[in-house]
Amino acid sequence: MPDEEEGRLGRPDGHRYDAPESEESRVGKEWTYAVLGLLVLLLLVLVATGTVQIFPG
């Protein structure tokens, strides 16, 4: 029979509780998403201005 602590950490779908991510990990993800967003924005601007053609011809 599982301990009370074990039962509290378990979820109905069978997965265990994940500890919150560290501050360093969270900040790293924020920078990664910011850079990715800027790259997507740059690509959208290049396509809108015609510098990058989606359908050449």
C-alpha positions in Angstrom: 0.0 0.0 0.0 1.5 3.4 -1.0 2.4 5.9 1.6 0.2 9.0 2.1 3.0 11.1 0.5 3.2 8.8 -2.5 -0.6 9.1 -3.1 -0.6 12.8 -2.7 2.0 13.2 -5.4 0.3 10.9 -7.9 -2.2 12.2 -10.4 -5.2 10.4 -11.8 -3.6 10.0 -15.3 -0.8 8.0 -13.7 1.9 10.7 -14.1 3.8 11.9 -11.0 4.0 15.6 -10.0 6.7 17.6 -11.7 8.6 20.0 -9.6 8.5 23.6 -10.7 11.3 24.6 -13.1 14.2 26.6 -11.8 14.5 30.4 -12.3 17.5 29.9 -14.6 15.6 27.4 -16.8 12.6 29.7 -17.0 14.7 32.7 -18.0 16.5 30.6 -20.6 13.2 29.6 -22.2 12.0 33.2 -22.2 15.0 34.3 -24.2 14.6 31.4 -26.6 11.0 32.2 -27.3 11.9 35.9 -27.7 14.5 35.1 -30.3 12.2 32.7 -32.1 9.5 35.3 -32.2 11.9 37.9 -33.7 13.0 35.4 -36.4 9.4 34.7 -37.3 8.6 38.4 -37.4 11.6 39.1 -39.6 10.6 36.3 -42.0 7.0 37.7 -42.2 8.4 41.2 -43.0 10.7 39.7 -45.7 7.8 37.8 -47.3 5.5 40.9 -47.1 8.1 43.1 -48.8 8.8 40.6 -51.6 12.4 40.0 -50.6 11.7 36.3 -50.0 9.3 34.7 -52.5 7.1 31.9 -51.4 6.0 31.0 -55.0 8.7 31.9 -57.4 7.7 32.7 -60.9 
